[in-house]
Amino acid sequence: MTLFFSSFRPTLFCSILLIVVSVSAVMPGPGGPEAGSELVIYSGRKESAIKPVVDLFERKTGAKAVLKIGKTSGLANEILQERQHPRADIFIATEAGVCEVLAREGALDSYAPARARSIPSEYKSSKGFWTGISGRARVILYNTGLVKNEEVPGSVLDLADPKWNGKIAIARTLERTTLSWLGALVHVLGEAKAKAYIDGLLRNGLKVLPDNSDVWRGVGSGEFALGLTNSPNYHLALKAGLPVGVVYPDQGPSGMGSLVNPNAVAIVKGARHLVLARRFVDFILSQEAQAILVRQAFETPLVSAMDAGEVRPLSSFKSLKLSQERLADLEERTIRLFPGF
């Protein structure tokens, strides 16, 4: 497998400034259908998370892949820029909402893999333009040396309590899971109440950090008592030997539930290796590939009947039922509402 890193800066997603690792690389040039012999994958997933899946695909199929790593929004803009002569066959996004935007721009091809039938409707495109491959629930991470389990708020709405002044961290909206969470608040609470709540958190000393890894490390080190982050980060912190616990918030009868952000896979419109691209989509939903995502990346399975291992399965907690189509509708409004992020 060949590996590249993207240095493209976003245009469509201009509200989100991205800084990505860049190395000199020459991608395969444009060609006709099925031109060349390598499947080109643009991945917003980190190399450590997706490369094992791609490696297994190569071993199982004998196919070769070119894996280009970058920020999800930056790669999405590359796909838009390359629409006349697509270079990518597959797009893997850390946030399905980006795929939804690309679909609306006519940049994705429709494909409905058989194994996607068991995936809940909110984690796949209603028109087959993208499919969720795994999920990350929004959780409250806490330092067990600073906070007892029974002291952790059961709802995110309780985090504005003055007792948590200066003790809570969250990643900025460059981490799109934060942006989606803010959009979910707008959907559930309405613009006015959502803005009042976030303004209250900021007045209460909420610390906005560069990314989610800063959040879980900050909580684990004791710099912060609580962190709003994604469920895999709890397992990463435990693996690092840090004293952390986790609460899935808003689980009561009237609670909104925990938002689950799906990672997604999509086929680029005009893909030069369409048959191989469909084969890859089928593969990434297979038991073997899903096991890698669950066991190595600590992600929540979306395909039914998958063994979740150490991770809490979807069936074990209340999740917020919200489509990515709705989140895409809310994105620009959400960005305008929360300039502090």
Phi and psi in degrees as a GROMACS rama.xvg file:
@    title "Ramachandran Plot"
@    xaxis  label "Phi"
@    yaxis  label "Psi"
@TYPE xy
-94.7972  139.826  THR-2
-123.602  130.834  LEU-3
-128.077  165.779  PHE-4
-127.567  137.985  PHE-5
-84.8385  140.861  SER-6
-122.935  16.6412  SER-7
-71.2436  140.098  PHE-8
-100.544  144.099  ARG-9
-73.7902  150.667  PRO-10
-119.403  -60.9083  THR-11
-57.8705  -41.5083  LEU-12
-94.9962  48.6832  PHE-13
-70.0188  -17.0702  CYS-14
-72.5534  -10.7136  SER-15
-117.829  103.666  ILE-16
-74.8743  127.524  LEU-17
-116.731  139.751  LEU-18
-120.517  121.037  ILE-19
-127.721  158.084  VAL-20
-66.9586  137.594  VAL-21
-130.775  131.131  SER-22
-131.81  156.53  VAL-23
-67.6433  128.033  SER-24
-152.556  147.639  ALA-25
-115.58  115.096  VAL-26
-82.7838  159.525  MET-27
-58.7658  142.314  PRO-28
-77.715  170.334  GLY-29
-67.7456  154.956  PRO-30
-162.51  -177.343  GLY-31
-78.6104  -179.687  GLY-32
-55.5326  136.223  PRO-33
58.4586  21.6956  GLU-34
-67.4106  147.361  ALA-35
72.4262  -176.644  GLY-36
-124.427  5.35745  SER-37
-120.494  133.397  GLU-38
-75.1627  127.013  LEU-39
-100.118  119.05  VAL-40
-115.762  120.904  ILE-41
-94.8928  120.954  TYR-42
-125.347  123.95  SER-43
-81.927  -11.1287  GLY-44
-73.8983  146.462  ARG-45
-63.9067  153.004  LYS-46
-54.8914  -42.1614  GLU-47
-63.7531  -26.3938  SER-48
-86.3707  -37.0706  ALA-49
-105.848  -25.8679  ILE-50
-59.2226  -40.5606  LYS-51
-59.0735  -34.5018  PRO-52
-68.4626  -44.4228  VAL-53
-66.1118  -39.9937  VAL-54
-59.3503  -43.3852  ASP-55
-66.5806  -38.7081  LEU-56
-58.9876  -43.7337  PHE-57
-62.8531  -43.1976  GLU-58
-66.5167  -39.2307  ARG-59
-74.7317  -33.1827  LYS-60
-106.932  -19.0618  THR-61
80.0818  -0.482132  GLY-62
-77.7425  162.203  ALA-63
-114.167  146.686  LYS-64
-131.084  144.562  ALA-65
-106.349  118.059  VAL-66
-107.219  116.502  LEU-67
-107.915  118.342  LYS-68
-100.32  136.643  ILE-69
-168.152  -173.556  GLY-70
-75.7879  142.31  LYS-71
-54.8587  -47.6878  THR-72
-66.7492  -39.1134  SER-73
-63.324  -43.7096  GLY-74
-66.3731  -36.2825  LEU-75
-60.9431  -40.0683  ALA-76
-69.2501  -33.265  ASN-77
-61.4106  -42.5095  GLU-78
-60.4891  -40.9396  ILE-79
-65.5187  -41.6829  LEU-80
-65.3748  -29.3343  GLN-81
-97.087  12.0919  GLU-82
-55.5205  -36.67  ARG-83
-69.313  -30.8869  GLN-84
-138.503  77.1184  HIS-85
-58.822  135.244  PRO-86
-99.0115  -36.6099  ARG-87
-83.2498  144.963  ALA-88
-100.185  -39.6558  ASP-89
-124.227  140.484  ILE-90
-122.321  124.802  PHE-91
-112.785  120.264  ILE-92
-112.898  144.621  ALA-93
-76.8519  -13.6329  THR-94
-139.921  122.313  GLU-95
-65.2371  -23.3292  ALA-96
-58.9792  -32.8815  GLY-97
-65.5736  -40.1628  VAL-98
-62.5857  -38.0876  CYS-99
-63.1262  -40.4736  GLU-100
-63.8058  -44.3796  VAL-101
-61.3235  -39.6666  LEU-102
-61.2089  -41.0539  ALA-103
-67.9903  -24.4277  ARG-104
-85.4362  -0.264267  GLU-105
75.8288  24.0356  GLY-106
-98.6882  -1.33547  ALA-107
-121.509  153.331  LEU-108
-98.9337  149.191  ASP-109
-88.436  133.944  SER-110
-156.306  131.282  TYR-111
-117.442  92.0963  ALA-112
-66.2554  147.479  PRO-113
-58.6123  -41.0216  ALA-114
-70.8055  -12.1261  ARG-115
-76.0612  -11.7472  ALA-116
-61.0971  -29.6648  ARG-117
-87.1988  -3.30664  SER-118
-81.7675  131.282  ILE-119
-54.3254  148.429  PRO-120
-60.0265  -30.0518  SER-121
-73.2306  -7.4884  GLU-122
-113.218  22.2451  TYR-123
-154.746  156.279  LYS-124
-69.2856  135.133  SER-125
-67.7014  -17.0406  SER-126
-111.457  9.2421  LYS-127
80.3911  14.7619  GLY-128
-79.5665  -21.0852  PHE-129
-155.208  158.824  TRP-130
-134.696  132.643  THR-131
-67.1787  138.519  GLY-132
-111.397  -20.837  ILE-133
-172.67  167.275  SER-134
-133.037  162.812  GLY-135
-133.658  117.676  ARG-136
-82.9015  145.551  ALA-137
-78.8147  126.471  ARG-138
-134.394  167.334  VAL-139
-103.365  115.167  ILE-140
-92.8652  139.747  LEU-141
-138.291  152.402  TYR-142
-85.2197  117.962  ASN-143
-69.5345  -15.9235  THR-144
-82.6575  -17.1268  GLY-145
-109.283  -27.2728  LEU-146
-134.676  133.191  VAL-147
-81.5275  151.822  LYS-148
-54.4283  -41.9413  ASN-149
-71.2831  -12.5624  GLU-150
-89.4022  -15.5864  GLU-151
-70.0322  130.124  VAL-152
-56.6484  139.493  PRO-153
-81.8816  -13.6971  GLY-154
-130.502  145.112  SER-155
-63.5698  -23.9471  VAL-156
-69.5074  -16.0197  LEU-157
-87.3691  -1.9981  ASP-158
-74.5518  -12.3079  LEU-159
-80.824  -0.58519  ALA-160
-58.2514  133.192  ASP-161
-55.3305  -22.8482  PRO-162
-62.7518  -19.4822  LYS-163
-101.602  15.9493  TRP-164
-55.661  121.972  ASN-165
72.0422  9.03391  GLY-166
-111.28  6.10153  LYS-167
-121.031  140.325  ILE-168
-125.046  152.856  ALA-169
-149.255  154.908  ILE-170
-83.4832  151.159  ALA-171
-70.6225  174.076  ARG-172
-74.4483  -5.30716  THR-173
-58.7863  -30.5385  LEU-174
-83.76  104.942  GLU-175
-64.8414  -17.5759  ARG-176
-64.7162  -31.2814  THR-177
-68.2128  -42.8959  THR-178
-60.7678  -43.0623  LEU-179
-64.54  -39.1079  SER-180
-63.0291  -42.0452  TRP-181
-63.4328  -40.6992  LEU-182
-62.2935  -38.1339  GLY-183
-63.8518  -38.4338  ALA-184
-63.185  -41.0529  LEU-185
-61.6985  -41.7988  VAL-186
-63.0314  -45.4044  HIS-187
-78.113  -44.8255  VAL-188
-96.002  -22.0927  LEU-189
90.2255  159.467  GLY-190
-59.7644  -48.2836  GLU-191
-63.2897  -47.6163  ALA-192
-69.9759  -36.9448  LYS-193
-64.4765  -43.3931  ALA-194
-65.6326  -40.781  LYS-195
-62.6901  -39.1927  ALA-196
-65.5637  -48.4195  TYR-197
-66.2838  -39.9052  ILE-198
-59.8525  -37.5528  ASP-199
-65.2354  -40.2863  GLY-200
-62.462  -43.2662  LEU-201
-65.5374  -40.2625  LEU-202
-65.3074  -26.4396  ARG-203
-86.3796  13.4722  ASN-204
84.5287  19.9816  GLY-205
-55.2019  128.253  LEU-206
-97.1889  121.249  LYS-207
-96.6653  114.699  VAL-208
-103.741  162.775  LEU-209
-57.7573  -42.8454  PRO-210
-153.941  175.569  ASP-211
-66.7998  -27.9945  ASN-212
-65.1848  -33.5805  SER-213
-66.0561  -33.8673  ASP-214
-66.937  -52.5363  VAL-215
-69.1647  -32.1364  TRP-216
-70.2769  -38.0816  ARG-217
-65.6663  -39.8731  GLY-218
-68.6674  -44.3801  VAL-219
-62.484  -33.3577  GLY-220
-81.5174  -12.8361  SER-221
93.0511  2.30268  GLY-222
-64.6095  -34.1338  GLU-223
-128.016  148.157  PHE-224
-81.0306  -36.4924  ALA-225
-132.886  154.325  LEU-226
-144.261  137.264  GLY-227
-92.8697  115.594  LEU-228
-154.342  -162.164  THR-229
-105.678  149.248  ASN-230
-55.1845  -37.7926  SER-231
-60.0971  -25.9815  PRO-232
-67.7658  -26.2599  ASN-233
-61.908  -45.3197  TYR-234
-69.859  -35.9748  HIS-235
-64.2631  -40.512  LEU-236
-66.0647  -41.939  ALA-237
-61.3504  -42.9705  LEU-238
-61.0628  -31.9138  LYS-239
-81.8888  0.959193  ALA-240
79.7687  20.7728  GLY-241
-90.2749  148.883  LEU-242
-82.5404  84.7233  PRO-243
-128.664  154.357  VAL-244
-130.017  172.611  GLY-245
-140.703  144.345  VAL-246
-128.324  129.238  VAL-247
-86.976  112.623  TYR-248
-81.4969  164.569  PRO-249
57.6609  49.8597  ASP-250
-96.339  -3.91557  GLN-251
-71.112  173.466  GLY-252
-55.0788  -35.8984  PRO-253
-100.423  3.62988  SER-254
-73.7987  152.402  GLY-255
-73.7015  -19.5517  MET-256
88.8302  171.028  GLY-257
-92.7944  128.095  SER-258
-69.1108  130.744  LEU-259
-106.86  117.225  VAL-260
-91.2463  116.626  ASN-261
-84.7956  135.068  PRO-262
-74.4191  150.636  ASN-263
-138.975  156.393  ALA-264
-122.619  142.664  VAL-265
-145.924  154.797  ALA-266
-99.3671  130.066  ILE-267
-73.7101  136.499  VAL-268
-60.6172  129.587  LYS-269
81.1944  16.9619  GLY-270
-52.6401  134.745  ALA-271
-75.7269  -17.731  ARG-272
-126.904  62.9701  HIS-273
-62.4785  -44.3527  LEU-274
-62.4195  -44.86  VAL-275
-67.7403  -35.2238  LEU-276
-63.0988  -43.9535  ALA-277
-64.395  -36.2394  ARG-278
-64.0386  -37.9122  ARG-279
-66.8257  -42.0622  PHE-280
-60.4766  -44.324  VAL-281
-58.7252  -42.0312  ASP-282
-66.9571  -42.4559  PHE-283
-67.8193  -16.9907  ILE-284
-94.9318  0.227306  LEU-285
-72.438  163.2  SER-286
-56.7435  -43.6109  GLN-287
-64.7067  -46.9386  GLU-288
-68.929  -40.5895  ALA-289
-62.3026  -36.4562  GLN-290
-61.8624  -36.4739  ALA-291
-64.8781  -45.9209  ILE-292
-63.5503  -37.7493  LEU-293
-74.1534  -47.167  VAL-294
-80.8954  -34.5408  ARG-295
-95.1034  -33.018  GLN-296
-105.398  -2.08392  ALA-297
56.7642  41.8528  PHE-298
-100.317  155.261  GLU-299
-79.7174  123.933  THR-300
-65.5145  138.709  PRO-301
-103.308  -26.5243  LEU-302
-74.6168  131.671  VAL-303
-66.7912  157.304  SER-304
68.8524  13.3246  ALA-305
-86.4175  137.593  MET-306
-71.7817  118.774  ASP-307
-82.0416  -8.5193  ALA-308
60.3501  -127.211  GLY-309
-75.6577  -14.23  GLU-310
-86.9514  142.703  VAL-311
-68.4405  125.723  ARG-312
-72.8932  161.778  PRO-313
-55.283  -35.3861  LEU-314
-69.7402  -11.4149  SER-315
-95.9295  -3.34475  SER-316
-146.788  161.922  PHE-317
-83.8397  119.107  LYS-318
-106.027  152.176  SER-319
-76.2404  122.924  LEU-320
-85.5405  97.4134  LYS-321
-145.88  124.588  LEU-322
-77.6702  153.696  SER-323
-69.0168  -26.7553  GLN-324
-60.8034  -43.3079  GLU-325
-66.3795  -42.2724  ARG-326
-62.5607  -38.3244  LEU-327
-64.2545  -38.1244  ALA-328
-61.2462  -33.5002  ASP-329
-89.1551  -9.15047  LEU-330
-58.8718  -52.1536  GLU-331
-64.3046  -40.0707  GLU-332
-62.2241  -40.2957  ARG-333
-64.1903  -43.613  THR-334
-61.8286  -41.7847  ILE-335
-67.4084  -34.3082  ARG-336
-69.5603  -31.1855  LEU-337
-123.533  66.5533  PHE-338
-65.8313  -17.984  PRO-339
-70.8177  -6.55211  GLY-340
